[in-house]
Amino acid sequence: MQHLKPDALEYPSQYLNRMDENSTTKDQKRRDALGLFYESVLKPDHELRQCAHNQKCYNELMDIRNDVIIYLKTLRVEK
């Protein structure tokens, strides 16, 4: 399975430091939360990846990460 790279994805930078008053609706809050979660999946976690190397499951971790990214993209399209 080919792993997705962050630069190949639409990076939701509009969610960074969002403090406007118009983000109070439930739908907007959900979109904001989804964007933040999406960013957290894209952000490399070096300690976690080192643990995966130590446990010899790095490729499996990246496969799961890839699956989650694909799923999150479907959620972004639905809203």
Backbone bond lengths (Angstrom), bond angles and torsions (degrees), N, CA, C in turn:
res aa  C-N    CA-C-N  psi(-1)  N-CA   C-N-CA  omega(-1)  CA-C   N-CA-C  phi
1 M - - - 1.443 - - 1.529 108.50 -
2 Q 1.310 116.16 133.45 1.455 120.73 178.36 1.522 109.35 -82.43
3 H 1.318 116.09 132.23 1.457 120.60 -178.51 1.517 110.21 -85.61
4 L 1.321 115.05 141.02 1.452 120.65 176.93 1.523 109.08 -77.21
5 K 1.302 116.18 143.12 1.448 121.74 177.12 1.518 107.91 -107.16
6 P 1.339 117.19 143.81 1.462 119.70 -177.68 1.517 114.16 -53.33
7 D 1.335 118.62 -37.17 1.462 119.87 -178.26 1.525 111.60 -72.01
8 A 1.323 118.00 -12.44 1.462 121.00 178.33 1.522 111.34 -89.62
9 L 1.336 116.87 -2.44 1.446 121.46 -176.47 1.520 110.17 -111.09
10 E 1.314 115.02 161.69 1.460 119.73 173.31 1.521 106.76 -77.67
11 Y 1.312 116.41 109.12 1.459 120.37 -177.83 1.519 109.21 -83.20
12 P 1.313 118.52 120.62 1.463 121.49 -173.30 1.521 113.30 -80.34
13 S 1.314 117.54 61.12 1.456 121.20 -175.88 1.521 112.87 -66.31
14 Q 1.323 118.26 -14.92 1.457 119.83 178.54 1.526 111.47 -65.95
15 Y 1.340 117.38 -12.66 1.448 120.63 -179.63 1.528 112.38 -87.14
16 L 1.321 117.60 -11.56 1.449 120.29 179.14 1.522 110.22 -70.84
17 N 1.303 115.70 131.90 1.467 122.78 175.42 1.527 113.57 52.47
18 R 1.294 117.27 37.64 1.467 120.88 179.65 1.525 108.26 -77.15
19 M 1.326 116.11 114.52 1.448 120.22 -177.24 1.528 112.12 -131.80
20 D 1.322 118.84 14.62 1.458 118.62 -176.44 1.523 111.40 -74.93
21 E 1.303 115.38 157.27 1.454 121.57 -176.12 1.526 112.66 -72.90
22 N 1.315 118.62 -17.22 1.460 122.00 -177.18 1.522 113.31 -80.35
23 S 1.330 118.42 -1.08 1.461 120.30 -177.72 1.522 111.86 -93.02
24 T 1.313 117.60 28.31 1.454 120.49 -175.74 1.523 114.03 -92.33
25 T 1.322 118.32 -10.67 1.455 118.55 179.63 1.521 110.25 -71.81
26 K 1.317 115.66 153.29 1.468 120.49 -179.04 1.530 111.10 -60.13
27 D 1.328 117.38 -43.29 1.461 120.69 179.43 1.523 111.24 -63.18
28 Q 1.321 117.12 -42.09 1.462 120.09 -179.88 1.530 110.70 -67.19
29 K 1.319 116.69 -39.86 1.465 119.81 177.43 1.526 110.45 -62.16
30 R 1.335 116.12 -39.69 1.471 119.20 178.46 1.527 110.55 -65.45
31 R 1.338 116.92 -42.04 1.471 119.78 177.75 1.528 110.65 -62.97
32 D 1.327 116.28 -41.61 1.464 120.07 178.58 1.525 111.07 -63.06
33 A 1.332 116.78 -45.00 1.464 121.19 179.38 1.528 110.62 -63.65
34 L 1.326 116.82 -41.07 1.458 120.55 178.35 1.531 110.45 -63.01
35 G 1.324 116.06 -41.83 1.468 119.73 177.86 1.514 112.43 -62.20
36 L 1.320 116.59 -41.85 1.463 120.19 178.41 1.524 111.51 -65.96
37 F 1.333 115.96 -41.32 1.465 118.94 178.14 1.527 110.38 -64.13
38 Y 1.320 116.02 -41.44 1.469 122.06 178.23 1.524 109.83 -58.16
39 E 1.322 116.28 -45.66 1.461 120.08 177.85 1.519 111.52 -62.39
40 S 1.336 117.31 -37.49 1.460 119.90 -179.16 1.528 111.32 -66.53
41 V 1.324 116.90 -31.36 1.473 120.28 177.63 1.530 109.81 -73.78
42 L 1.332 116.83 -36.70 1.459 120.22 179.77 1.524 112.77 -71.33
43 K 1.310 116.50 -31.93 1.470 121.13 -175.53 1.528 109.87 -68.01
44 P 1.320 117.32 124.68 1.464 119.70 179.38 1.532 111.83 -64.33
45 D 1.305 116.31 134.49 1.460 122.42 175.14 1.519 106.48 -113.33
46 H 1.327 115.32 98.64 1.465 120.30 -172.87 1.531 112.62 -66.00
47 E 1.336 116.85 -35.92 1.467 119.46 178.65 1.527 110.84 -65.78
48 L 1.332 116.24 -44.18 1.462 120.39 178.98 1.529 110.81 -62.46
49 R 1.319 115.91 -42.76 1.464 119.26 -179.59 1.524 111.24 -66.66
50 Q 1.337 116.89 -35.76 1.461 119.36 176.71 1.523 110.58 -66.05
51 C 1.324 117.05 -39.80 1.471 120.20 175.86 1.531 110.41 -60.84
52 A 1.324 116.37 -40.73 1.468 120.43 178.84 1.531 110.47 -63.87
53 H 1.330 117.04 -39.99 1.473 119.51 175.99 1.525 109.97 -62.58
54 N 1.338 116.63 -45.23 1.464 120.78 -179.41 1.524 111.83 -61.26
55 Q 1.330 116.43 -36.08 1.462 120.86 -179.58 1.529 112.31 -90.42
56 K 1.330 114.94 3.21 1.464 122.30 177.94 1.537 112.93 58.83
57 C 1.337 115.01 41.20 1.460 119.31 178.12 1.542 111.10 -133.76
58 Y 1.336 116.79 27.98 1.465 121.00 -178.15 1.530 111.61 -60.62
59 N 1.326 117.48 -46.88 1.469 120.44 -178.83 1.527 111.17 -62.29
60 E 1.317 116.79 -38.51 1.461 120.57 177.92 1.536 110.77 -66.63
61 L 1.319 116.38 -39.42 1.471 120.41 176.55 1.527 110.38 -60.89
62 M 1.319 117.17 -43.99 1.461 120.60 -179.61 1.530 111.17 -68.78
63 D 1.335 117.11 -33.10 1.473 119.94 175.00 1.529 110.62 -63.45
64 I 1.326 116.55 -44.64 1.464 120.56 178.97 1.523 109.69 -65.05
65 R 1.320 117.75 -41.93 1.466 121.67 177.14 1.525 110.39 -57.20
66 N 1.306 115.73 -45.05 1.463 121.30 179.02 1.531 110.95 -61.07
67 D 1.329 116.75 -44.33 1.465 120.81 178.10 1.529 111.41 -61.09
68 V 1.327 116.41 -41.86 1.467 120.87 179.56 1.522 110.56 -65.19
69 I 1.317 118.18 -41.53 1.469 121.69 178.68 1.528 110.16 -61.22
70 I 1.310 116.50 -44.48 1.466 120.14 178.57 1.528 110.21 -61.52
71 Y 1.327 116.81 -44.28 1.466 120.55 178.91 1.529 111.33 -63.36
72 L 1.326 117.35 -43.53 1.466 120.39 179.66 1.521 111.39 -62.54
73 K 1.314 116.98 -35.45 1.469 119.33 177.43 1.525 110.36 -64.40
74 T 1.339 118.03 -33.88 1.465 119.60 177.96 1.515 110.15 -68.93
75 L 1.327 117.97 -36.81 1.458 120.42 177.41 1.518 111.48 -65.18
76 R 1.318 117.08 -37.43 1.465 120.82 179.53 1.523 110.59 -66.37
77 V 1.326 117.81 -33.34 1.458 121.73 -179.82 1.528 109.97 -72.87
78 E 1.337 117.41 -36.48 1.460 121.72 -178.42 1.521 112.56 -64.17
79 K 1.297 118.05 -31.20 1.480 121.03 -175.24 1.492 112.25 -93.96
